[in-house]
Amino acid sequence: MTYRGKIKNGVVVLNPPAVLPEGCEVEVALAGEQALPPTWAEVFKDLIGKAEGLPSDSSLNHDHYLYGAPKK
């Protein structure tokens, strides 16, 4: 079930006739254009952890492997 409402003084105020039991858990999502853009982790979620065959220190020394900089 979806309820709509607005934020007033930092509190979510639902439009009537929303009557929810005290203490029930809810999930709040921004609607329409107000929604936040996805994080980089959300954008690249299908690629996370897919790289294979990289040196064990590649995250620390990526400049060395890409550009020939001295290793750290």
DSSP file (Angstrom, degrees, kcal/mol; ACC not computed):
  #  RESIDUE AA STRUCTURE BP1 BP2  ACC     N-H-->O    O-->H-N    N-H-->O    O-->H-N    TCO  KAPPA ALPHA  PHI   PSI    X-CA   Y-CA   Z-CA
    1    1 A M              0   0    0      0, 0.0     2,-0.5     0, 0.0     0, 0.0   0.000 360.0 360.0 360.0 141.9    0.0    0.0    0.0
    2    2 A T        -     0   0    0      2,-0.0     2,-0.3     0, 0.0     0, 0.0  -0.942 360.0-171.6-116.8 131.9    1.3    3.5   -0.8
    3    3 A Y        -     0   0    0     -2,-0.5     2,-0.3    15,-0.0    11,-0.0  -0.895  11.1-147.5-115.2 150.0    0.5    6.6    1.2
    4    4 A R        +     0   0    0     -2,-0.3    11,-3.5    11,-0.2     2,-0.3  -0.833  31.8 130.0-114.9 156.8    1.4   10.1    0.1
    5    5 A G  E     -A   14   0A   0     -2,-0.3     2,-0.3     9,-0.3     9,-0.2  -0.945  40.0-107.9-175.4-166.2    2.4   13.1    2.2
    6    6 A K  E     -A   13   0A   0      7,-2.2     7,-3.3    -2,-0.3     2,-0.5  -0.919  29.2-103.0-141.2 165.0    4.9   15.9    2.8
    7    7 A I  E     -A   12   0A   0     -2,-0.3     2,-0.4     5,-0.2     5,-0.2  -0.821  36.6-179.9 -91.3 127.4    7.6   16.8    5.2
    8    8 A K  E >  S-A   11   0A   0      3,-2.8     3,-1.3    -2,-0.5    -2,-0.0  -0.976  71.8 -17.6-131.0 118.4    6.6   19.5    7.7
    9    9 A N  T 3  S-     0   0    0     -2,-0.4    -1,-0.1     1,-0.3     3,-0.1   0.863 129.2 -52.0  54.8  38.6    9.2   20.7   10.3
   10   10 A G  T 3  S+     0   0    0      1,-0.2     2,-0.4     0, 0.0    -1,-0.3   0.570 117.7 108.6  80.3   9.0   11.3   17.6    9.6
   11   11 A V  E <  S-A    8   0A   0     -3,-1.3    -3,-2.8     2,-0.0     2,-0.5  -0.947  72.2-119.5-122.2 139.9    8.4   15.1   10.1
   12   12 A V  E     -A    7   0A   0     -2,-0.4     2,-0.6    -5,-0.2    -5,-0.2  -0.670  29.4-168.5 -76.4 121.0    6.6   13.0    7.5
   13   13 A V  E     -A    6   0A   0     -7,-3.3    -7,-2.2    -2,-0.5     2,-0.2  -0.954  10.9-147.1-114.2 114.5    2.9   14.0    7.6
   14   14 A L  E     -A    5   0A   0     -2,-0.6    -9,-0.3    -9,-0.2     4,-0.0  -0.514  20.0-108.8 -83.0 147.3    0.8   11.6    5.6
   15   15 A N    >   -     0   0    0    -11,-3.5     3,-1.5    -2,-0.2   -11,-0.2  -0.454  57.6 -69.1 -69.0 144.1   -2.3   12.8    3.7
   16   16 A P  T 3  S+     0   0    0      0, 0.0    -1,-0.1     0, 0.0   -12,-0.1  -0.380 114.0  41.3 -63.5 151.2   -5.6   11.6    5.2
   17   17 A P  T 3  S+     0   0    0      0, 0.0     2,-0.5     0, 0.0    -2,-0.1  -0.693  80.5 125.9 -99.2  42.1   -7.1    9.1    5.6
   18   18 A A    <   +     0   0    0     -3,-1.5     2,-0.5   -14,-0.1    -4,-0.1  -0.480  28.3 169.8 -67.1 113.6   -3.8    7.4    6.5
   19   19 A V        +     0   0    0     -2,-0.5    -1,-0.0    -3,-0.1     0, 0.0  -0.951   5.8 175.3-127.3 110.0   -4.2    5.7    9.8
   20   20 A L        -     0   0    0     -2,-0.5     3,-0.1     4,-0.0     2,-0.1  -0.878  36.1-101.3-116.0 147.0   -1.2    3.5   10.7
   21   21 A P    >   -     0   0    0      0, 0.0     3,-1.8     0, 0.0     2,-0.0  -0.378  48.1 -94.8 -66.2 144.0   -0.7    1.6   14.0
   22   22 A E  T 3  S+     0   0    0      1,-0.3     0, 0.0    -2,-0.1     0, 0.0  -0.338 108.8  16.8 -57.7 131.1    1.7    3.2   16.5
   23   23 A G  T 3  S+     0   0    0      1,-0.3    -1,-0.3    -3,-0.1     2,-0.1   0.413  85.9 144.4  87.4  -1.5    5.2    1.7   16.1
   24   24 A C    <   -     0   0    0     -3,-1.8     2,-0.3     1,-0.1    -1,-0.3  -0.419  52.0-115.5 -70.6 148.5    4.7    0.1   12.6
   25   25 A E        -     0   0    0     -2,-0.1     2,-0.3     2,-0.0    -1,-0.1  -0.629  36.1-176.9 -84.9 141.3    7.8    0.2   10.4
   26   26 A V        -     0   0    0     -2,-0.3     2,-0.4     2,-0.0     0, 0.0  -0.902  20.8-138.4-132.6 162.0    7.5    2.3    7.2
   27   27 A E        -     0   0    0     -2,-0.3     2,-0.5     2,-0.0    -2,-0.0  -0.992  16.9-154.7-122.4 129.5    9.8    2.9    4.2
   28   28 A V        +     0   0    0     -2,-0.4     2,-0.4   -16,-0.0    -2,-0.0  -0.907  14.9 175.6-110.2 128.8   10.0    6.4    2.8
   29   29 A A        -     0   0    0     -2,-0.5     2,-0.2     6,-0.0     6,-0.1  -0.989  32.9-114.8-129.6 139.7   11.0    7.1   -0.8
   30   30 A L        -     0   0    0     -2,-0.4     2,-0.3     4,-0.1     5,-0.1  -0.481  34.4-133.1 -72.0 144.0   11.1   10.5   -2.6
   31   31 A A    >   -     0   0    0     -2,-0.2     3,-1.4     3,-0.1     4,-0.2  -0.702  51.7 -24.5-101.7 149.6    8.6   10.8   -5.4
   32   32 A G  G >  S-     0   0    0     -2,-0.3     3,-1.6     1,-0.3    -2,-0.0  -0.156 123.7  -8.4  60.5-140.6    9.0   12.1   -9.0
   33   33 A E  G 3  S+     0   0    0      1,-0.3    -1,-0.3     0, 0.0    -3,-0.0   0.619 125.2  71.5 -69.3 -13.3   11.8   14.5   -9.8
   34   34 A Q  G <  S+     0   0    0     -3,-1.4    -1,-0.3     2,-0.1    -2,-0.2   0.614  72.3 114.5 -77.9 -11.5   12.7   15.0   -6.2
   35   35 A A  S <  S-     0   0    0     -3,-1.6    -4,-0.1    -4,-0.2    -6,-0.0  -0.286  74.5-110.5 -62.0 144.1   14.1   11.4   -6.1
   36   36 A L        -     0   0    0      1,-0.1    -1,-0.1    -6,-0.0     3,-0.1  -0.449  32.9-107.5 -73.6 146.6   17.9   11.3   -5.5
   37   37 A P        -     0   0    0      0, 0.0    -1,-0.1     0, 0.0     0, 0.0  -0.361  47.0 -89.3 -68.4 156.4   20.1   10.1   -8.3
   38   38 A P        -     0   0    0      0, 0.0     2,-0.1     0, 0.0     0, 0.0  -0.305  41.7-114.1 -65.8 150.8   21.6    6.7   -8.0
   39   39 A T     >  -     0   0    0      1,-0.1     4,-2.3    -3,-0.1     5,-0.2  -0.342  28.9-106.7 -74.8 165.4   25.0    6.3   -6.2
   40   40 A W  H  > S+     0   0    0      1,-0.2     4,-2.6     2,-0.2    -1,-0.1   0.870 123.0  56.7 -61.9 -35.2   28.0    5.1   -8.2
   41   41 A A  H  4 S+     0   0    0      1,-0.2    -1,-0.2     2,-0.2     7,-0.2   0.892 108.8  46.1 -62.7 -38.7   27.7    1.7   -6.4
   42   42 A E  H >4 S+     0   0    0      2,-0.2     3,-0.8     1,-0.2    -2,-0.2   0.888 112.6  50.3 -69.7 -38.6   24.1    1.4   -7.7
   43   43 A V  H 3< S+     0   0    0     -4,-2.3     3,-0.3     1,-0.2    -2,-0.2   0.918 121.8  32.0 -64.6 -43.6   25.1    2.5  -11.2
   44   44 A F  T >X S+     0   0    0     -4,-2.6     3,-1.8     1,-0.2     4,-1.2   0.113  80.1 120.6-103.3  21.1   28.0   -0.1  -11.4
   45   45 A K  T <4 S+     0   0    0     -3,-0.8    -1,-0.2     1,-0.3     3,-0.1   0.807  73.2  56.0 -57.9 -31.6   26.5   -2.8   -9.2
   46   46 A D  T 34 S+     0   0    0     -3,-0.3    -1,-0.3    -4,-0.2    -2,-0.1   0.681 111.1  44.5 -74.4 -16.4   26.7   -5.3  -12.1
   47   47 A L  T X4 S+     0   0    0     -3,-1.8     3,-2.0     2,-0.1     4,-0.4   0.633  81.9 115.0-100.7 -17.3   30.4   -4.8  -12.5
   48   48 A I  T 3< S+     0   0    0     -4,-1.2    -3,-0.0     1,-0.3    -7,-0.0  -0.347  90.2   4.5 -61.6 125.6   31.5   -4.8   -8.8
   49   49 A G  T 3  S+     0   0    0     -2,-0.1    -1,-0.3     1,-0.0    -2,-0.1   0.548  99.2 109.9  81.4   8.5   33.7   -7.8   -8.1
   50   50 A K    <   +     0   0    0     -3,-2.0    -2,-0.1     2,-0.1     2,-0.1   0.664  42.4 107.0 -91.6 -17.6   33.9   -8.9  -11.7
   51   51 A A        -     0   0    0     -4,-0.4     2,-0.3     2,-0.0     3,-0.1  -0.414  50.3-172.0 -67.1 134.5   37.5   -8.0  -12.5
   52   52 A E        +     0   0    0      1,-0.1    -2,-0.1    -2,-0.1    -1,-0.0  -0.914  54.8  26.6-126.5 152.5   39.8  -11.1  -12.8
   53   53 A G  S    S+     0   0    0     -2,-0.3    -1,-0.1     1,-0.2     3,-0.1   0.655  77.4 143.9  76.5  17.5   43.5  -11.7  -13.1
   54   54 A L        -     0   0    0     -3,-0.1    -1,-0.2     1,-0.1     4,-0.0  -0.601  58.5 -97.9 -87.0 150.6   44.6   -8.4  -11.4
   55   55 A P    >   -     0   0    0      0, 0.0     3,-1.8     0, 0.0     4,-0.2  -0.305  33.9-115.7 -60.9 151.7   47.7   -8.2   -9.2
   56   56 A S  T 3  S+     0   0    0      1,-0.3     3,-0.3     2,-0.1     4,-0.1   0.746 116.0  45.7 -64.5 -22.5   46.9   -8.5   -5.5
   57   57 A D  T 3> S+     0   0    0      1,-0.2     4,-2.7     2,-0.1     3,-0.4   0.112  76.4 115.7-104.4  21.7   48.1   -4.9   -4.9
   58   58 A S  T <4 S+     0   0    0     -3,-1.8     4,-0.2     1,-0.2    -1,-0.2   0.822  73.6  53.5 -64.5 -31.4   46.3   -3.3   -7.9
   59   59 A S  T  4 S+     0   0    0     -3,-0.3     3,-0.4    -4,-0.2    -1,-0.2   0.863 115.7  40.0 -71.2 -32.6   44.1   -1.1   -5.8
   60   60 A L  T  4 S+     0   0    0     -3,-0.4     3,-0.2     1,-0.2    -2,-0.2   0.861 127.5  31.9 -80.2 -37.9   47.2    0.3   -4.0
   61   61 A N  S >X S+     0   0    0     -4,-2.7     4,-1.9     1,-0.2     3,-0.6  -0.112  72.3 129.4-114.5  34.9   49.4    0.6   -7.0
   62   62 A H  H 3> S+     0   0    0     -3,-0.4     4,-2.4     1,-0.2     5,-0.3   0.856  74.4  56.3 -61.5 -33.8   47.0    1.3   -9.9
   63   63 A D  H 3>>S+     0   0    0     -3,-0.2     4,-2.5     2,-0.2     6,-1.4   0.856 106.2  51.7 -65.5 -32.6   49.1    4.3  -11.1
   64   64 A H  H <>5S+     0   0    0     -3,-0.6     4,-1.5     4,-0.3    -2,-0.2   0.943 114.0  41.9 -65.4 -47.6   52.1    1.9  -11.4
   65   65 A Y  H  <5S+     0   0    0     -4,-1.9    -2,-0.2     1,-0.2    -1,-0.2   0.811 124.3  36.6 -72.9 -29.6   50.2   -0.6  -13.5
   66   66 A L  H  <5S+     0   0    0     -4,-2.4    -2,-0.2    -5,-0.2    -3,-0.2   0.868 136.9  12.1 -88.1 -38.7   48.5    2.1  -15.6
   67   67 A Y  H  <5S-     0   0    0     -4,-2.5    -3,-0.2    -5,-0.3    -2,-0.2   0.435  98.0-108.9-124.7  -2.3   51.1    4.7  -16.0
   68   68 A G     << +     0   0    0     -4,-1.5    -4,-0.3    -5,-0.6    -3,-0.1   0.643  60.3 157.4  82.5  14.0   54.4    3.2  -14.8
   69   69 A A        -     0   0    0     -6,-1.4    -1,-0.2     1,-0.1    -2,-0.1  -0.276  54.0 -81.8 -65.7 158.4   54.6    5.3  -11.6
   70   70 A P        -     0   0    0      0, 0.0    -1,-0.1     0, 0.0    -6,-0.1  -0.302  52.0-104.9 -60.6 147.0   56.8    4.0   -8.8
   71   71 A K              0   0    0      1,-0.1   -10,-0.1    -3,-0.1    -9,-0.0  -0.394 360.0 360.0 -69.7 150.3   55.1    1.4   -6.6
   72   72 A K              0   0    0     -2,-0.1    -1,-0.1   -12,-0.0   -11,-0.1   0.401 360.0 360.0 -91.2 360.0   53.9    2.4   -3.1
